[in-house]
Amino acid sequence: WQTCWFKVELSIPPEWAGREVHLLWESDGEGMVWRDAQPVQGLTKEGEKTGYILTRSLKKSEPHSLTLYVELACNGLFGAGKGSMIAPPDPDRRFTLSKAELVVFNRDVYELLVDLEILLDMAQLLGEENQRSFQALYTANQMVNVCDVADPSTFPAAHGLAAAIFSQRNGKSQHTIHAMGHCHIDSAWLWPYEETIRKCARSWATVLGLMECNPELTFACSQDVGAEAALLQAQQLEWVRSCYPGLYARIQDFVAKGQFVPVGGTWVEMDGNLPSGESMVRQFLQGQRFFQQQFGRICSEFWLPDTFGYSAQLPQLMRGCGIRRFLTQKLSWNLVNSFPHHTFFWEGIDGSRVLTHFPPGDSYGMQGRVEEVLKTVKNNKDKGRVNHSAFLFGFGDGGGGPTQKMLDRMKRMSDTDGLPRVQISTPDQLFSVLEQDSSQLCTWVGELFLELHNGTYTTQAQIKKGNRECERILHDVEVLSSLAVAQGSTFQYPASQLQHLWRLLLLNQFHDVLPGSCIQLVVEDALQYYTEIRRAGARLQEEAVQSLCRELLQPEAGSAQSSLVLNTLPWERTEVISRTGPDGRDTLALVTVPSMGYALVREPLLPPQPVTVRKQEDGSITMENGVIAVCLDMMGHLTSLQLVGSQRESVPDGCYANQFALFDDVPLYWDAWDVMDYHLETRKPVRRLLKPLEVSQAGGLRGSASFSLQVGEGSTLTQEIVLDASCPYLRFLTQIEWKEAHKFLKVEFPVRVRSTNATYEIQFGHLQRPTHWNTSWDWARFEVWAHKWLDLSEHGFGVALLNDCKYGASAHGNVLSLSL
């Protein structure tokens, strides 16, 4: 990830007067040209950007000698791996500058080559039944006959032959393609956050140069970047604003001209499943606020082209944040079912609807070729309902963006008989015409579930845990700080500190970081950000509590043993807590604390019924607290769970709940992303006992029992099962030292409940999914995501499985499963 700087001193020969002169630069590392102390263009061999235009026609008045600087990075477009495109960084990889030359560019020859490319593609792809394919073929043949490569004076006649066929127009019914430049830049993936800043500068400097040469070009900007329509994340714009102020000022100029169009609406292109509802609101809040402050407008389109599924709550959140249009293409990656629409209304769990478009070419990295525009029309699943579609062109994922050749290809196809119309457009122009033709569109209700990458719900457990904990910490800090302000004290609400912490958390929710589909260096950065949020959050929480409860925290004579207990949730809670006694030891207390309030605990409550713990002759242990009664065997299995007084057993006869199971995890494609349905055929219950179940806490306010298991070849699992007084649930405190490779650990809870649907918590709501595999749409959801709980209920009775840091889950038949 280091960069080297080259000082490039150029002297153009006087005999090149009137010629177009380029600096030709080829290296396997990404580069950036600096001129007059400003970044002016990226150089990326993989992105077909190996030349920098010094002059389009050398004039005597122009300086023939100049000095440039080229910053060359020790990474390519897709990181610094060896071999395949998706590979971890190779510390031994070397990067080479293979060519640095001053060259004359023959524009006439270039134009002829683009002409011939389009004509030959038309001849090959339009088919023998289409007369235009033969017209294109014979025109190309004539061009070859007319053109004498040794005589440039023949070039205009050859070019004129091509122009004649390209100028033959379409009929009015022809499909219209709205071409929008796109430069998808992942904020972190095969490279760290820091490298993304340079990728943004390289890509956007190049796009601005294209705009200067092509005034018709617009660029829709979201988290991933685009040219024509440049997709810009607010976070990436903020990075460029801080690190490249001159480039950012140019961006602002092009926004004012209407060429550089901010779209996206969120702080980063976040994962569409795992962030909490509040986190998603903050993504929109921070993104829309940034666009409003910097560009004087908010985004009306939400672009999320590359995340791994889309929560059913997103339509409501979009509408609440001023967005009514949505674009993605990721569901074209479905492994099982082909999604039935490309343009439709998407309806969320509350009935909110947004107009949604999937580019029918099923890509955000088109090259402007004939094959791609024909696929866009042929593949469109809403023919007859709409006659317009998006076409996102430009190198992406690692940046790069559009090229001049892509634009030149599409200029020739703008309105050529036999091909769809291709017009440089903007998101607003596309969606406006789709809205006008929306009366016949279908509606899709519920989540947009991606039938791939199910492993990202579980990969990198520490990142998942950090996300959930930090979401909770920031919630608590804001609640307590708001109460402190409302109390009318001199407390200053920590707005700027909270914004900084929220932005760190939102950054880590990028769709290759929170899912865990990134390199180790990114994981280390993410964990460091979580540590910073925890540390600063604890300090801010303490400051708010000190202001809110200062008088209560003053020790009084005779009441030194009192404890202040705060409840930051919006319902009254009665729970067993641990507090430090006068002798310095932790003691337990049963307390009741009101909603969003506090209680001063001097004498703890007496439970209506203490927890009883009994060890049976067969080694099993029973626990009861007057609310629920449980039985555990020596392996830690839950063999009985009853609601006291109901006479209803929750665990089926002969079944074990809290059963750990190990599966083989060898996916077809990518380790960090995927788990395949066939992994379910490799289930092996974990049965190697290291330490049998023993009583840990004997009862009263809390009873517990603990045990240890060996998992796989070298991993250990220790669990304490806890039942507190008056508590309606059983807690499983689980610690795993994980040393397995290509294995997948889950815990299963078979329950005596029959229902065709299970309920899963999502952002600000819940979603039902089938517990059967009747159809391919059902069994493609063999592994799904949930937030803090999943539930299986029938009329009058149900069992829920809760967690504090997990997301992968499933419910098949009567078995609730949590992926660990």
Long-range contacts (C-beta under 8 A, 24 or more apart in sequence): 1-73, 1-74, 1-75, 1-80, 1-89, 1-191, 1-192, 1-194, 1-195, 2-73, 2-74, 3-71, 3-72, 3-73, 3-74, 3-198, 4-71, 4-72, 4-74, 5-69, 5-70, 5-71, 5-72, 6-69, 6-70, 6-72, 6-97, 6-100, 7-67, 7-68, 7-69, 8-67, 8-68, 8-69, 8-70, 8-100, 9-65, 9-67, 10-54, 10-65, 10-66, 10-67, 10-68, 10-102, 11-64, 11-65, 12-54, 12-55, 12-58, 12-64, 12-65, 12-102, 13-64, 14-64, 16-58, 16-104, 17-58, 17-59, 17-60, 18-57, 18-58, 18-59, 19-57, 19-58, 19-104, 19-105, 20-53, 20-55, 20-56, 20-57, 20-58, 20-104, 20-105, 20-106, 20-107, 21-53, 21-54, 21-55, 21-58, 21-102, 21-103, 21-104, 21-105, 22-51, 22-52, 22-53, 22-54, 22-102, 22-103, 22-104, 22-105, 23-51, 23-52, 23-54, 23-68, 23-100, 23-101, 23-102, 23-103, 24-50, 24-51, 24-99, 24-100, 24-101, 24-102, 24-103, 25-50, 25-51, 25-52, 25-70, 25-97, 25-99, 25-100, 26-50, 26-97, 26-98, 26-99, 26-100, 27-72, 27-95, 27-96, 27-97, 27-98, 27-99, 28-76, 28-95, 28-96, 28-98, 29-72, 29-73, 29-74, 29-75, 29-76, 29-95, 29-96, 29-97, 30-72, 30-73, 30-75, 30-76, 30-77, 30-198, 30-199, 30-202, 31-70, 31-71, 31-72, 31-73, 31-202, 32-70, 32-71, 32-198, 32-201, 32-202, 32-205, 33-68, 33-69, 33-70, 34-68, 34-69, 34-70, 34-71, 35-66, 35-68, 35-69, 37-246, 38-246, 38-247, 39-201, 39-202, 39-205, 39-244, 39-246, 39-247, 40-205, 40-209, 41-202, 41-205, 41-206, 41-209, 42-201, 42-202, 42-203, 42-205, 42-206, 42-399, 42-400, 43-70, 43-202, 44-76, 44-77, 44-202, 44-395, 44-399, 44-400, 45-76, 46-76, 46-77, 46-78, 46-395, 46-398, 46-400, 47-77, 47-395, 47-399, 47-400, 47-401, 47-403, 48-395, 48-400, 48-403, 48-405, 49-206, 49-400, 49-403, 50-99, 51-103, 51-105, 53-105, 54-102, 71-198, 72-97, 73-195, 73-198, 75-191, 75-195, 76-398, 77-395, 77-397, 77-398, 77-399, 77-400, 78-190, 78-397, 78-398, 79-189, 79-190, 79-191, 79-398, 79-519, 80-190, 80-191, 81-190, 86-190, 86-670, 87-190, 88-190, 88-519, 88-520, 89-190, 89-519, 89-521, 108-152, 108-155, 108-156, 108-159, 109-155, 111-159, 111-408, 112-143, 112-147, 112-155, 112-158, 112-159, 112-162, 114-405, 114-408, 114-409, 114-412, 115-143, 115-158, 115-159, 115-162, 115-163, 115-412, 116-140, 116-143, 116-162, 117-409, 118-162, 118-166, 118-370, 118-409, 118-412, 118-413, 119-143, 119-162, 119-165, 121-369, 121-370, 121-371, 122-370, 122-418, 122-419, 125-370, 125-371, 125-374, 126-374, 126-418, 130-418, 132-417, 132-418, 133-418, 135-165, 136-165, 136-418, 139-164, 139-165, 162-412, 165-416, 166-412, 166-413, 166-416, 167-416, 168-416, 168-417, 169-415, 169-416, 169-417, 170-415, 170-416, 170-417, 170-418, 170-419, 170-420, 170-421, 173-387, 174-420, 174-421, 175-376, 175-377, 175-380, 175-387, 175-388, 175-389, 175-420, 175-421, 176-387, 176-388, 176-389, 176-420, 176-421, 176-423, 176-433, 177-373, 177-376, 177-377, 177-388, 177-389, 177-390, 177-391, 177-420, 177-421, 177-422, 177-423, 178-388, 178-389, 178-390, 178-391, 178-423, 178-425, 178-426, 178-429, 178-430, 179-228, 179-368, 179-391, 179-393, 179-410, 179-422, 179-423, 179-424, 179-425, 180-218, 180-220, 180-226, 180-227, 180-228, 180-229, 180-390, 180-391, 180-392, 180-393, 180-424, 180-425, 180-426, 180-427, 180-430, 181-207, 181-210, 181-217, 181-218, 181-219, 181-220, 181-226, 181-227, 181-228, 181-229, 181-230, 181-392, 181-393, 181-394, 181-401, 181-402, 181-406, 182-220, 182-224, 182-225, 182-226, 182-227, 182-228, 182-229, 182-230, 182-231, 182-364, 182-365, 182-366, 182-392, 182-393, 182-394, 182-396, 182-401, 182-402, 183-207, 183-224, 183-225, 183-226, 183-227, 183-230, 183-231, 183-394, 183-395, 183-396, 183-399, 183-400, 183-401, 183-402, 184-224, 184-225, 184-226, 184-231, 184-305, 184-306, 184-364, 184-365, 184-394, 184-396, 184-397, 184-399, 185-223, 185-224, 185-225, 185-236, 185-396, 185-397, 185-398, 185-399, 186-224, 186-306, 186-397, 186-398, 186-510, 186-511, 186-512, 187-223, 187-233, 187-235, 187-236, 187-268, 187-269, 187-507, 187-510, 187-512, 187-513, 188-510, 188-512, 188-513, 188-518, 188-522, 188-525, 189-397, 189-398, 189-512, 189-517, 189-518, 189-519, 189-522, 190-398, 190-518, 190-519, 191-398, 191-519, 191-522, 192-519, 192-521, 192-522, 192-525, 193-507, 193-522, 193-525, 196-236, 196-239, 197-239, 197-240, 197-243, 199-398, 199-399, 200-225, 200-236, 200-239, 200-240, 200-399, 201-240, 201-243, 201-244, 201-247, 202-399, 203-399, 203-400, 203-401, 204-230, 204-240, 204-247, 204-251, 204-401, 205-247, 206-400, 206-401, 207-260, 207-401, 207-402, 208-247, 208-250, 208-251, 208-254, 208-260, 210-402, 210-403, 210-404, 210-407, 211-254, 211-259, 211-260, 213-404, 214-404, 214-407, 215-259, 216-424, 217-259, 217-402, 217-407, 217-424, 218-258, 218-259, 218-260, 218-261, 218-424, 218-425, 218-426, 219-254, 219-259, 219-260, 219-261, 220-261, 220-262, 220-263, 220-303, 220-426, 220-427, 221-260, 221-261, 221-262, 221-263, 221-264, 222-262, 222-263, 222-264, 222-265, 222-269, 222-299, 222-303, 223-264, 223-266, 223-268, 223-269, 223-303, 223-510, 224-269, 224-303, 224-305, 224-306, 224-364, 224-396, 225-394, 225-396, 225-399, 225-401, 226-392, 226-394, 226-401, 226-402, 227-393, 227-394, 227-401, 227-402, 228-393, 228-402, 228-424, 228-425, 228-426, 229-261, 229-263, 229-392, 229-425, 229-426, 229-427, 230-260, 230-261, 230-262, 230-263, 231-263, 231-264, 231-303, 231-305, 232-262, 232-263, 232-264, 233-264, 233-266, 233-267, 233-268, 233-269, 233-287, 234-264, 234-266, 234-267, 234-268, 234-286, 234-287, 234-290, 234-291, 235-267, 235-268, 235-503, 235-506, 235-507, 236-268, 237-262, 237-290, 237-294, 238-290, 241-294, 252-294, 252-295, 255-295, 261-426, 261-427, 261-428, 262-291, 262-295, 262-297, 262-299, 263-299, 263-301, 263-302, 263-303, 263-427, 264-299, 264-301, 264-302, 264-303, 265-291, 265-298, 265-299, 265-301, 265-302, 265-303, 265-318, 265-321, 265-323, 266-302, 266-304, 267-503, 267-506, 267-507, 268-506, 268-507, 268-509, 268-510, 269-303, 269-304, 269-305, 269-306, 269-307, 269-510, 269-511, 270-304, 270-307, 270-506, 270-509, 270-510, 270-511, 270-514, 271-307, 271-308, 271-456, 271-509, 271-510, 271-511, 271-514, 271-515, 272-304, 272-307, 272-308, 272-309, 272-310, 272-311, 272-314, 272-448, 272-511, 273-307, 273-308, 273-309, 273-310, 273-311, 273-457, 273-785, 273-807, 274-457, 274-464, 274-467, 274-509, 274-514, 274-515, 274-785, 274-807, 275-467, 275-471, 275-509, 275-514, 275-763, 276-468, 276-471, 276-763, 276-787, 277-313, 277-317, 277-762, 277-763, 277-764, 277-765, 278-471, 278-475, 279-471, 279-505, 279-506, 279-509, 280-311, 280-313, 280-314, 280-317, 280-763, 281-317, 281-320, 281-321, 282-502, 282-506, 283-506, 283-509, 284-317, 284-318, 284-321, 284-323, 285-321, 286-499, 286-502, 286-503, 286-506, 288-321, 288-322, 298-322, 299-323, 300-324, 300-325, 300-428, 300-431, 301-325, 301-326, 301-327, 301-427, 301-428, 301-431, 302-326, 302-327, 302-354, 303-327, 303-328, 303-427, 304-328, 304-330, 304-511, 305-329, 305-330, 305-364, 305-392, 306-330, 306-364, 306-397, 306-511, 307-511, 308-450, 308-452, 308-453, 308-456, 308-511, 308-515, 308-673, 309-447, 309-448, 309-449, 309-450, 309-453, 309-785, 310-447, 310-448, 310-450, 311-447, 311-762, 311-763, 312-348, 312-349, 312-446, 312-447, 312-762, 312-765, 312-767, 313-348, 313-349, 313-762, 313-763, 313-764, 313-765, 314-346, 314-348, 315-346, 315-347, 315-348, 315-352, 315-353, 315-354, 316-348, 316-349, 316-350, 316-352, 316-764, 317-763, 317-764, 318-352, 318-354, 319-352, 319-353, 319-354, 323-354, 324-354, 324-355, 325-354, 325-355, 325-356, 325-357, 325-427, 325-431, 326-354, 326-355, 326-356, 326-357, 327-356, 327-357, 327-358, 327-359, 327-390, 327-427, 328-356, 328-358, 328-448, 329-358, 329-359, 329-362, 329-363, 329-364, 329-392, 330-450, 331-358, 331-448, 331-450, 332-358, 332-362, 332-363, 333-450, 333-452, 333-453, 334-450, 334-451, 334-452, 334-780, 335-451, 335-452, 335-780, 336-451, 336-776, 336-777, 336-779, 336-780, 337-451, 337-776, 337-777, 337-780, 339-381, 339-448, 340-381, 340-442, 341-381, 341-382, 341-442, 341-444, 342-379, 342-380, 342-381, 342-382, 342-389, 343-382, 343-385, 343-386, 343-389, 343-434, 343-441, 344-382, 344-441, 344-442, 344-443, 344-444, 345-438, 345-441, 345-442, 345-443, 345-444, 346-443, 346-444, 346-448, 347-443, 347-444, 347-445, 347-446, 349-446, 349-762, 349-765, 349-766, 349-767, 350-765, 353-443, 355-431, 355-434, 355-435, 355-438, 355-441, 356-444, 357-389, 357-390, 357-430, 357-431, 357-434, 359-389, 359-390, 359-391, 359-392, 360-389, 361-389, 361-391, 361-392, 363-392, 364-392, 364-396, 365-392, 365-393, 365-394, 365-395, 365-396, 365-397, 366-391, 366-392, 366-393, 366-394, 366-406, 367-393, 367-406, 367-409, 368-393, 368-405, 368-406, 368-407, 368-409, 368-410, 368-413, 369-409, 370-413, 370-419, 373-413, 373-419, 373-420, 373-422, 374-419, 374-420, 376-420, 377-420, 382-441, 382-442, 384-440, 385-437, 385-440, 385-441, 385-442, 386-434, 386-437, 386-438, 386-440, 386-441, 387-437, 388-430, 388-433, 388-434, 388-437, 389-430, 390-427, 390-430, 391-422, 446-767, 447-762, 447-767, 449-780, 449-781, 449-784, 451-780, 451-781, 452-673, 452-674, 453-515, 453-517, 453-673, 453-674, 454-674, 454-675, 454-782, 454-783, 454-784, 454-808, 455-665, 455-667, 455-671, 455-672, 455-673, 455-674, 455-675, 455-744, 455-783, 455-808, 456-515, 456-516, 456-517, 456-672, 456-673, 457-515, 457-783, 457-784, 457-785, 457-807, 457-808, 457-809, 457-819, 458-516, 458-675, 458-744, 458-806, 458-807, 458-808, 458-819, 458-820, 459-515, 459-516, 459-517, 459-672, 459-673, 460-515, 460-516, 460-523, 460-672, 461-738, 461-805, 461-820, 462-523, 462-527, 463-508, 463-513, 463-514, 463-516, 463-523, 463-526, 463-527, 463-530, 464-514, 464-516, 464-805, 464-806, 464-807, 465-805, 466-508, 466-526, 466-527, 466-530, 467-505, 467-508, 467-509, 467-514, 467-530, 468-804, 468-805, 469-530, 469-534, 469-805, 470-501, 470-505, 470-530, 470-533, 470-534, 470-537, 471-505, 473-533, 473-534, 473-537, 473-538, 473-541, 474-498, 474-501, 474-502, 474-505, 474-533, 474-537, 475-568, 476-537, 476-541, 476-568, 477-537, 477-540, 477-541, 477-544, 479-568, 479-596, 480-541, 480-544, 480-545, 480-548, 480-566, 480-568, 481-540, 481-544, 483-544, 483-548, 483-596, 484-544, 484-547, 484-548, 487-547, 487-548, 489-547, 489-548, 490-547, 491-543, 491-544, 491-547, 491-548, 494-540, 494-543, 497-536, 497-540, 498-540, 501-532, 501-533, 501-536, 501-537, 504-529, 504-532, 504-533, 505-529, 505-533, 515-673, 516-672, 517-670, 517-672, 517-673, 518-672, 549-598, 552-598, 552-600, 559-602, 561-602, 562-600, 562-601, 562-602, 563-589, 563-600, 563-601, 564-598, 564-599, 564-600, 564-601, 565-591, 565-593, 565-598, 565-599, 565-600, 565-601, 566-593, 566-597, 566-598, 567-593, 567-594, 567-595, 567-596, 567-597, 567-598, 567-599, 568-596, 569-595, 569-596, 570-595, 570-596, 571-595, 574-605, 574-726, 575-724, 575-727, 576-701, 576-702, 576-724, 576-725, 576-726, 576-727, 588-700, 588-701, 588-702, 589-701, 590-701, 590-725, 590-726, 607-701, 607-725, 607-726, 608-725, 608-726, 609-725, 609-726, 610-699, 610-700, 610-701, 610-725, 611-699, 611-700, 611-701, 611-702, 611-703, 611-723, 611-724, 611-725, 612-699, 612-703, 613-695, 613-697, 613-698, 613-699, 613-703, 613-704, 613-705, 615-695, 619-692, 619-693, 620-693, 621-693, 621-695, 621-705, 623-699, 623-703, 623-705, 623-723, 624-723, 625-703, 625-723, 625-724, 625-725, 625-726, 625-727, 626-726, 627-726, 627-727, 627-728, 628-723, 628-727, 628-728, 628-729, 628-730, 630-721, 630-723, 630-730, 632-658, 632-693, 632-705, 632-721, 633-693, 634-689, 634-692, 634-693, 634-707, 635-687, 635-689, 635-692, 635-693, 635-707, 635-709, 636-693, 636-705, 636-707, 636-709, 636-719, 636-721, 638-721, 638-730, 638-749, 641-730, 641-799, 646-797, 648-752, 648-797, 649-752, 650-751, 650-752, 650-753, 650-799, 651-750, 651-751, 651-752, 652-750, 652-751, 652-752, 652-814, 655-750, 656-750, 657-748, 657-749, 657-750, 657-751, 658-719, 658-721, 658-732, 658-747, 658-749, 659-685, 659-686, 659-747, 659-748, 659-749, 659-750, 660-685, 660-686, 660-709, 660-711, 660-717, 660-745, 660-746, 660-747, 660-748, 661-685, 661-686, 661-745, 661-746, 661-747, 661-748, 662-686, 662-711, 662-712, 662-740, 662-743, 662-744, 662-745, 663-743, 663-744, 663-745, 663-746, 664-742, 664-743, 664-744, 665-742, 665-743, 665-744, 666-742, 671-742, 675-744, 675-783, 677-779, 677-780, 677-782, 679-744, 680-782, 686-710, 686-711, 686-717, 686-745, 690-716, 691-718, 696-720, 697-722, 700-725, 701-725, 711-736, 711-738, 711-740, 711-745, 712-739, 712-740, 712-743, 713-739, 713-740, 714-739, 714-740, 715-739, 715-740, 715-745, 729-802, 734-820, 736-820, 744-819, 745-819, 745-820, 746-817, 746-818, 746-819, 746-820, 747-817, 747-818, 747-820, 748-815, 748-816, 748-817, 749-799, 749-801, 749-815, 749-816, 749-817, 749-818, 750-814, 750-815, 750-816, 751-792, 751-799, 751-814, 751-815, 751-816, 752-814, 753-792, 753-793, 753-794, 753-797, 753-798, 753-799, 753-814, 754-794, 754-814, 755-792, 755-793, 755-794, 758-790, 758-791, 758-792, 758-811, 758-816, 759-790, 759-791, 759-792, 759-793, 760-784, 760-785, 760-786, 760-787, 760-789, 760-790, 760-791, 760-809, 761-786, 761-787, 761-788, 761-789, 761-790, 762-786, 762-787, 763-787, 769-811, 771-811, 771-812, 771-813, 771-814, 772-812, 772-813, 773-812, 782-810, 782-812, 783-808, 783-809, 783-810, 783-819, 784-808, 784-809, 784-810, 785-809, 790-816, 790-818, 792-816
